[in-house]
Amino acid sequence: MTIKPTLSYTALTVAMTALLLVGCNQDNKTDSTATATDQTQEINTEPTNNTPAQNDDPNHQPDVALALQNNLNKSGLNAQVQSVIPTDMPEMYWATLDGVSPFFVDKTGTYVIQGAVMKLGDGRPVDISSAMMSKAVVSELQAVDKSEMIIFPAKGETKASIYVFSDPTCHYCQLLHKEIDQTNAAGIEVRYLAWPRGESMIGLTESVWCSSDRKTALTNAKQGKDITAPSCDNPVRKHMALGHKLGVSGTPAIFAENGQQLGGYLPSAELVKEAIANR
C-alpha cells in the first residue's frame, strides 16, 4: 500500500516531514512497506505568490517569516508560512507552515534543518527539536473538536488521555483496540482520529465515522466485520491532512497529552505507563 499525499505541495511535505513513526507500514508484513518517502515527486519550479499568514503571537518573527515565504515562492513550493518563532539556538527559528511538519530555519529564511537538534553544555544533552515539535503537536491536537474523534473514556478517574491515528484494517491497530478495556480501566482516555493508510481504506473509515454508533462501528471494523452507513460530512480527510502535518507515516500513531509521540503499538500496561508519564 502506498500512501497518496493529499496536499498540493506534496513535494515539500515529503521533503520536510520528519517520519516520526513506523507502525503497520513497516511491521505488519501483510501490508506493503511503501511510504510517502518512497514516491517520486515532481517539484513545481514555477514561482508562486503566497504571503505569510497574519500572526498576533508576540514571539512571531515577521521579517524571517517573509524571507522564508519569499524563498518558498521562488522555489515553486506552494506552502504558506503560518508562524516563525525563536528557539534556544542563536539565530535559528522554528517555522510552522500550513499542512507541513514544522522545521528549523535560519534568520535569512534560506536554510532549513530537519531532524534532531541537540543543546550541549548544561548537564545532559537536550533535544530542542523534540520540545518544539511537542508544542506544535499539542496545539494542533487540542484544536481538533472532540466531536470529530471517536472517544473511549477512562473508567473511574481519568489519569491521562492519548490521541491515536488509526486504520481499522491495520493489524497493530486491531491489537491495540483489543486491549482498550484494560487501557480504559487503568484511567486512560483513548481519542481516535482517522488515518486510512490508502485510498482503498478511506471508504471503510468514512463508514465508521458516519455510523450512528461510531464506537461500536469502529470496534466491529477492527474485528473485520462489514460496516455500512449512509454518506455524511466527515473529518476523515481532514484527519489525514493533520496526520501528514504531524509526521504520521504509519498506524497506530500514538501521541500523549504533552505532544510526545509514544510510538506505534504498545502493550496496554506499557502504554498506560507512558501516557501517565507524558500527560
Salt bridges, closest charged atoms under 4 A:
ASP31 OD2 - ARG197 NH1 2.46
GLU91 OE2 - LYS107 NZ 3.22
GLU140 OE2 - LYS245 NZ 2.63
GLU148 OE2 - LYS238 NZ 2.74
GLU148 OE1 - HIS239 NE2 3.29
ASP167 OD2 - ARG197 NE 2.83
GLU189 OE2 - ARG191 NE 2.69
GLU199 OE1 - ARG237 NH2 3.31
